Amino acid sequence: MAFSYTAIPLRVEGVNLNLSTIHNLNANPPILFLHGFGSCKEDLSDIILNPALQHYGFLAFDAPGCGHSQSDDLSAIDISFLVATASAVLSHFQITKFHIMGHSMGGLTSLLLAHKHPERVLSFVNIKGNLAPEDCFLSRQIFNFPSDNPEEFLDMFIARTRETKSFASALYASTLRARVQAGAVRPIFESMVRLSDNEDLLGKFSGLPCPKMFMFGEENSGLSYLRRLEKEDVELAEISQSGHFPMYSNPVEMWRRIAAFLNRIG
């Protein structure tokens, strides 16, 4: 089993994109993965090596303004635009039903995509996607450390992230320059904060009819809304020795919990 890497041209809301995709599709509904800010489409690519998950198809792409994907208008890239892009990718590959996994920014994008098309989503693994204002520890820096220079803001964001005493923060910071185009940071971060502060994201997540898992590292075990999710039949998956990036800090346990969840729901 091997992945196909393809670049697909799309026009989304008047913006020309060239998206870098990775996929291995078969007759089964695939897993659509949406990566987080500063992460990449390959974050969950070990799925093809996991015996419990090899029967699933897989599809991921670098978000516009990130990784190897290109956009002719970085200022247009907010969360709403990322939702529209994900919808366009599904249409391109003629996918009607799918499982969805999203991390951080990708978790928020996944939530809004699933809320828009609940009848198409078979399951949802939300890997510390934004659900409340407290989740904006990265994105709120666009307001807490204002700068009119996108390159300067990104440089300082990387420096702050590198010094954070948290699992995988230094590793994450080391690749940010290669994975993020500075002009896309402000619209993405501002929209993440606006949605987290003003929308009922918890209600949207809990109200989805599909089986749901919320995954978080042990550093985030104090999130205020975890008990509410548990009461509303969301499966909680706390990953030990991990923070915001379980795929970097403890992928073995992360994959074990994902496989158990998917196998249990059939």
Secondary structure, 3 states (H helix, E strand, C coil): CCCEEEEEEEEECCEEEEEEEEEECCCCCCEEEECCCCCCHHHHHHHHHCCCCCCCCEEEECCCCECCCEECCHHHCCHHHHHHHHHHHHHHCCCCCEEEEEECHHHHHHHHHHHHCHHHEEEEEEECCCCCHHHCCCCCHHHHCCCCCHHHHHHHHHHHHHHCCCCCHHHHHHCHHHHECHHHHHHHHHHHHHHHHHCCHHHHHHHCCCCEEEEEEHHHCCCCCHHHHHHCCCEEEEECCCCCCHHHHCHHHHHHHHHHHHHHHC
